[in-house]
Amino acid sequence: MQIEDLNFAHPGSDFPALERISLGISMGESVALLGPSGAGKTTLLTLLDGRLQGWRGRASVLDAPLDPDQPPHRARRPDTGFVFQEYALVERSSVLRNVLNGRLGRMSTLRALFGSPAAHDLKAALAALADCGIADLAERRVDSLSGGQRQRVAIARCLAQEPRLILADEPVSSLDPARAAEVLALLTNAARARGATAMFSSHQPSLARRFARRIIGMSSGRIVFDVPTSELSEDATEDLYRDTEPMPNVALRAVS
């Protein structure tokens, strides 16, 4: 993944949501985005997912350039999985059906249209449920589950997609500390086992330190530090949440 001099402003806004973003992420890395609300974390993840248009600069994801004016081709979409903050599940549908939705991009157009998974699609969905520890919930309706269980369903849906890049936007913001740690462990371990890249945003520096090997700090749409987790100082973290104005770039690096 490579981003060079990327800029974006929401229509009608006088302030950039992303400004002069340049970074590189190697395959298999585990990366956390830290920063206060409005820092640009969600916008950056949305761009990497291919859902953001109208930006300027250059961006390449999984060795394929992104187009600022249109989403990626359908054949490339399943390679990037997204875990949403609010789960984005079909509440009245079963857990298994929700996880099978992650296979739609891998199905033929006709199978996807009629929701008719092949045997290998069902096998992938059941394997994802097992990996997330919720195989016993397959026939339960999503609206009967707890928050932690719903997030596991969302992760299983993402894993069923067989992505090479996993993006997660504040995936544990609504969970208590114990459940949050469980979910992030599940997410990052699953990515590592598959050789996939994982990038998640967080407001919790302690969790970012535990589950990411590299941490990128953002403020007011800019990267203010980009360091291995072992090199992140407490002062840098405190400064990130103390100030709302952009800080000068510190320890910025690009990984090929």
N, C-alpha and C positions, 0 to 999 in steps of 0.2 A: 504494500500500500504506500502510495507516495502522493503528498499534497504539496503544492508550491504556490506561494503568494495568493492564497485563496481569500476572497472577500465576498461578503453578502450582507445586504440590508433588507429587512422586511419592507414590503411596499408601504409607503406613507411614513416610514420612520426616518428620523433625522440622525439616528445613531446606528452604526454597524452592528449586526449580530455576530459577525465573524470578520476579523480584520488581520490581514497579513499572516494568515495561518500557513505555516510550512512544517511538515513533519514526515517522517517515514516510519513504517511499522513492518517488522519482519514477520514472516509466516510463523505461527506458533506462539507468538508473544501473548502475554496477559497484561493488559493495560487498564489502568483506572483513570478516569477524568474526574478531577476534584475542582470545586469552585462554588461560589454562592449562586443563588437563583439569579438568572439573567446573565450568567457568565458566558453562555454560548454552547454548553455541553450538549443539550438536546439538539440544537441546530446542527452541530457538527456530526452527531450520530445520524441524524436524518439525512444529511448530505451523503454520508458514506453508504447509507442504505439505498441511495438513488432516488429518494422521494422529494428532494429539494431541487427546485429549478431557479434560474435567474442569478446564479452566482458567477463570479469572475475569478479566473485563475486556472490552475491545472490540477486535476485529481485523477488518480488511477487506483482502482481497487481490484485485487486479485488479478493483476497483470492486464486489466482491461480499462481503457480510459472512460471516465464518466463524461457524459454530455450535459452541459449546464441548461440545455433547453428541452431535454426529454429523458424519460426514465430508461433504465437499462433494458436491453432486449429480454423477452420472456425467458429465453433459454438460459440466461445468466442469473436470473432472479433467485432461484433456489440456493445458489452458492453463498448467499448472504442471509443469515437469519436474524430476526429482531425480536427481543423480549421487551414488552411494553410495561411501563410503570403501573398502568391500571389493567393489566392482564389481556384486554382485548379478546375475551373469549365469548363464545355463544352460550349465554347463561342457561338457556332452557334445553341445551343439547347435552349429550353424554360426554364424559371425559374422553372416551375413545374417539368419538366423532370429532371432537375438537382437535385431538392430536392428529387424526387423519387429515384435517384441513392443512396441516403442514406439508402434506404430500401432494397437494393440488398442483404445485409448480413442476413436479416430477412426472405427473400423469399426462397422457395424451389429452388433447383438447376435448375430445368426446367424453372420456372418463371423468375429467375435471368438471365438465358441464353437468353431467348427470350424477356426480358424486359416487362413482362406481370404482372403488379401489381394486387394483389387481392383488394377487396373493402376496407379491413382494412389497406392496405398499402396506398391507396389513401387518406383515412381518416387521417392517421398519417401525411402524407405530407401536406395536406391542413391545418391541425391544426398547424404544424410547421410554415407554411407561415403566418398564422394569428398571431401567437405568435411573429413573427419577424416584424409584421407590413407591410408585402409586399403581402398580399393576392391579391391585385389589379394588381400585376405584374405577376401573374401566367403564362399568355400566352405570355409575352414579351420575346424576345431573350436576352440572357445574354449580348451579345456584344453591346446592346443598353443602358446598365445601367451605372450609375455612380459608382465610387469606393466604396462609402458607401453602395449603394444598392447591389453591388456584394458581399460585405462582409456579408450582411444580408442574402443573398441567401446561402452563405457558412455555416453560422450558422444554418439556417433553415435545410439545408441538414444534418448537424450533429445532430440536435434535432430530425429529422424524424427517425434517427437510434435508438432512445430511449436508449442512452448510460447512463451508471452509472458513467463514468469518461469522462470528457471533457478536452482535451488538446488543447491549442491554441498557435501557434508559431508566435509571433509578430503580432497579428491579426489587429492592428490599425496603423502599422508603416507608411502606405501610406496615412493616413487620416488626415484632419485638426483637431485641438484640439476639436472643438465642436462635430464633427462626431465621433472622437475617443472615447470621453466620452459616447456618445450614444450607440456605439457598445459594449463597455465593460460593460456598465450597462445592456444591453440586454443579453449579454453572462452570466454574473454572476447571474443576477436575474433569468434567465431561469434555470440555474443549481440549484440554491437554491430552486426554486419552485418544482423541480423534485427530490430533495434530492440527487443530483449528486455532485460529487467532481469536482471542476474546478481548473485547473492549467494553467496559461498563462505566457508567457515570454514578457518582455518589456524593452525598453531603457528609459522609462519615469517614474521616481520615483513618481512624483505627481499623475499620474494615478494609479500606483500600490497602493499607499496609500489610494486612494478613493475606489478602487474596490476589494481589497484583504484584508483578515483578518490576513494573515500571509505572510511574505516576506522572501524569501531565496536569499541571495546575492552570486553570483558566480564570480570567477576570475581564469583564466588559468586552467579551469577544476576542480576546487575545490570549495567546499562550505566554504564561509568565515564568513557568519552569517546566522542565521535562527531564526527569532524572530516574535512575534505578531506585527502587524502593529503599534499598539500604543506604542511599545517600540523601534521602529527604530529611531535612532538619525540621525540628519543631518550630523554629522561628519562621521558616518559609511557610509552613502550614498556617501558623497564626496570622501572618501578614496577609495571606490569601483571603482569609475570612474577616480580617479587620477592615480592609480597604475595599471600596467599591469602584475606585478609579483604576484604570490600567496601570500596572507596574512595569518597570523595565524588564525585558527578557533576561532570565537568569538560567544558566546551565542548559540552554536550549541545544538540542542535538537532533540530528536526522539519522535514522537507521535505514540502510539500504535493504 
